[in-house]
Amino acid sequence: MTQVLYLIACAAGPTQHIDDGVRAAQADGWDVCLILTPSAATWWEPRMEELVELTGHPVRSRYKLPSEKDALPKADAMLVAPMSCTTLNKWGAGISDTVAIGIPSEAVHMGVPVVAMPYFNQAQGAQPAVARSIAVLREQGILVLDGPDGYQSHPPKRGNPQAYPWGKALAGVRRQTGAR
């Protein structure tokens, strides 16, 4: 049986190419469910049906209403990538004001393996809150892939969203789940 991966993407450069991340995860054997932050969803709004067709699942970007049933199958693992500096710091502070933060922040405490890989520049990464937030997530058992094992922050205005290392992110998911 194919395992389910929730791919959770923020409004960071590589999300313009989130279909590449979905395809990479599918090639790695995952049934991918996509969750976007509200800002990231606006980037894809004109082409959202492409993502629905690609994944075979609805794309979530908001909390469901109490009367709505879960639209996605239960996750076996979660990958928050690309993770923006904003999402990292909100998550580290326990603020789950979007479904993209709320789902993984709860899941890690329910035994679901969670991996996060950032995408932000060195100036953003130099903010003291970043190191604190990474430490808080790691204390909870989240594998945060920054630096040589994940994404190394780029100089301001010189990022390359298309070169986002999806292979490193998926290797982190394999490591966290003990899979493959």
N, C-alpha and C positions, 0 to 999 in steps of 0.2 A: 504494500500500500504506500502510495506517495505521501510524504510528509508535507505539512502546510507551513509555509513561511510567511509571516506578515512582514512585508517590506514597507517601512514607514519613512516617508521622505519629507523634508522641510523645504522651505523656499531658499534653497542654496543652488548655486550654478548648475551642478550636475543633474538637478531635477528636471532641467530642460530636456534631458536625455534619459529620463527614468525608464523609458522603454528598453534601453540598453541594459539597465540593472535588472529589470524583470526577465529579459531574455537570458542573461547570464545565470540568474538563479534557476530558471527553468532548465537550462542546459546542465545545471548541477543536480537536477533531479527533484526540485521543489515544485509544489503546487503553490503559486504565489498569489497572495492577496495583498492589494495595494491600499495603503492609507496615506493620505496627504494632509499636511497642515492646510488650514483654510487659504493662506496666501499661495501655497504651492498649487492648490486646486484651481485657483484663478488662472495660473499660467497655462494649465491644460484644459480649461473650460471649453474652448472651441473644438478640442480634439479628444474629449473625455471618452467618447465611445470607442476610440482606438484602444485605450487602456482596458476598458471593460472587455472588449473582444480578445485582446492579448492575454488577459489573466483568466477570463471566464467567470469573473466575479464582479460584483459592484465595487466601485472605488469609494471608500469612505473618506470624508473630510470633516464630518461633524458628529457630535454625539447623537445617538438615536433617541427618539422620543420614548417615554415609558411604555407606550402602547405598541411600539415596533418590536418585532422579533429580530434576533441577531441575523444579519444578512451574510455573515462570513462563517466558514467552518472554524472549529477550534484550532488555535495555533500550536504547532509543535516547537516553534522557535520564532524569534523576532529579530529583525535587523533594522535599526534606525540609521538610515544612510540615504543621502547625505544629511548629517545633523548640523544644523546651523548653530552659531554661537548663542543666539537668542534661545533656541530650544534647549541647548545644553544647560544654560544658566537657569532657565525656568525649572527644568527637570531637577537640577541639583538643589534648587530651593524648595522643591516639593509643590510647585505650582503646576497643576494639570488642567489648564484652561482650554486645552484642545484635546480632541480624541487621539491625536498623534502623540501626545505626551501621556495622557491618562491611561491608555491601554498598556504600554510597556512598563509604566511606573507601577501599575498594579500587578501585571503578569510576573515580574521578577520575584514578587513576594508570594506567588502561587506556584513557584517551581518551574516556570517557563524560562528556558535559556534566552537571554537577551544580549545582543551585541550592538554597539553603536560606533559609527565611524564618522568623524566630523569632516566638514569642508568649510573652512574660513581662513582669512588671511592672518599673517603674523601680527599685524597691529591689533586685530581683534583678540587673537590668542594671547597677547601680552597683558590683557586685563586680568587683575588678580582673581576675579571671580571664576575665570576659566579653570585654573588649576584646582581651586576649591571644589568646583562642580564636578570635575573629573574624579577627584578623590572621593567625593560623596557617592557617585554612581558606582565606582569600583568597590567601595565598602559594602554595597548592597549586592555584589556579585555580578554586576554588569561588566562585560568585557568591552572596554573602551579602546578602540584601535586608533591611537594617535602616534605620531612619530614614525620611526622606521618600520614598525609592524603594521602600520595602517596608512593614514593620510598625514603627510607632513605639511603644515601650513605654508602657504605660498606668500610671496611679497604682495603688498597691496596692489591692486589693479593688474596683477600678472598671473591670475589663476588660469587653469586650463580645464574647464568643466568636462570636456569630452574625454580627458585622460584620467578621470576619476578611477581609482584602482578597485573595481568591483571584485576582481579575483582575490585581493587581500581581505575584503569584507566577507566574502563567502568562505574563505579559508578560516576566518575567525568564527563564523557560524559553525563550521564543521568542528573546530576545536572546542567550542563551547558546548556542543551537543554530543561530542564523542562520535559523530557520524562519519562514515566513509573514510 
